[in-house]
Amino acid sequence: MATIIDKEMSDKINFMTFIITKFARAYKMNSQQAYLYLKKYGGIDYLDECWWALHTDNPYWAIRDIYKVCLSNGGMR
């Protein structure tokens, strides 16, 4: 049985995949390491809640914002 997702959910998934990959490159991780780091330190939750605003910004600034959230939640790099 196929599940149909709406355009907003599709856009959200595409953006989150894109930004996790960009985050991984920026901080010299592979995508799996980046995802686990973001999951552990609140970056994924922040992305989930704020993706709409983040996707309108330059990816550089979005990545910096996500990093700051992780840093404030105990993340280090």
N, C-alpha and C positions, 0 to 999 in steps of 0.2 A: 504494500500500500504506500503510495507516494504521498509525501507531505508537502503541501504548498505553503511557502513562506511569503509574507508580503514584502513589498519593495523596501520599506523602512528596515525590516529585519535583515534583508539581503544587504542593504547599504551598510548597516551596522557591522555585520560579519565581515564584509569586504574591508571596511576601514580598520577594524580591529586587527585583522590579519596583516594588512599593510603596515600599520603603525608598530606592531610587535616585531615585524621583520626590520623596519627602520631602526627601532630601539636596539635590536640585536646588533646590527651593523655599527651603530653609533658607540656602543659600549663593548664592542669586540666579544660578542657571545654568539652562540648559534641560536636558532629560533626556539629550540626547546629550553635552553638555559634562560633565555629572556622571558619566556612564558612563565617558567617556574619562579623566577625572581619577581616578576610582576604579580604573580598570584600570591606569593608569600608576603609581600610588602604592600599590598593594597592597590597596586597599579591596575590590575584587571578590574577591580571594583570601581575605581575611578573612571577607567575607560568605559565601563558599562553604563555608568551614570551620566557621564559628561561627553560621550562620543560626538553628539550632535554639535556642540560648541567647538570641540577640538578639531573636528574635521574641516571646519571653516578656516582654520589657522594654518600657517606654514608648518609643515611637519617638524621642522627644527624646534619651534616653540612648543608644539604639542609634546614632543619627546622630553624637552626640558621640564615641562609641567608635570609629566608623569614621573620623571626621575625625582623631582622635588617631593612629590607625594610619597614615593617609596622611601626616600631619605628620612622624611618625617615619621615614618612608621618603622624605623630601625634598619632600613636597608643601607648597605655600604657598597662602595665600589672603588 
